[in-house]
Amino acid sequence: MARAKKAAAKKTAARKPAAKKTAAAKAPALPKSVTNAEAKVKLQQKAVDQAQKKVAQAQTKLEKHRTKVDGENAKLSKLRADTATKRDKAKAKPTAAAKRAVETARGKVNTLRLKLQDIRAEAKLIRAEIQAAKKVVTRELKKLRTAERNLKTKLREHERKLAKKVKAEQKKAEAKAKAAAKREAAKAKRAAKKKSAAPKRKKAAAKKAATRKAPAKKKAAAKKTATRKAPARKKAAAKKRAPKAKASS
């Protein structure tokens, strides 16, 4: 059992590389130029995504800043209203305390105005940051488009080469098929010639056999006639000899 298992494992191990080879033959690997172009496109896409992320972050920052500005504006308007009421009170009752309250309110308004100026300056900086980030996005997008174009051209070149290869293989196969067809036609022609020549050969062989047999038949006939004539000759000679003998007596 253990031996059988080992043998089966060896067989499967031998089959696996063959399967891999067939898969590789089915799907030819892309050339290095195409893979490099693909990698560049991916990297450039990452750069574009990062730049767009920065733009989005800057825009959220600006939104937050705007809410802050709105809040500070609301505070400033409230302080201005409070200062106006205090000024009116100081006009109605010009006491030292009322005057001090107006001064403090004015101080608060001025500090808040300065703060707002700083916040608005920060907003300008954020807007500039957004513009710069957008410029980076456009630049990276241009790079991405060029990388994509380069990849397309590389792919087209690869496809053209593959098509050329396929065409060449097709031509080879066609030439092989033509050669095989020619061989088959020649074979069929030879077979047909052999078939047509077979009766003629038989006739020729029969004639040759007949010509060989004729002298033999003649010889046999001559022998037969010779054997038939010999006793007749002997009888005739005996008859001729007999009268001569009688005369002598």
Secondary structure, DSSP 8 states (H G I E B T S, - for coil): -HHHHHHHHHHHHHHHHHHHHHHHHHS----HHHHHHHHHHHHHHHHHHHHHHHHHHHHHHHHHHHHHHHHHHHHHHHHHHHHHHHHHHHHHS--HHHHHHHHHHHHHHHHHHHHHHHHHHHHHHHHHHHHHHHHHHHHHHHHHHHHHHHHHHHHHHHHHHHHHHHHHHHHHHHHHHHHHHHHHHHHHHHHHHHHHHHHHHHHHHHHHHHHHHHHHHHHHHHHHHHHHHHHHHHHHHHHHHHHHHHHH-
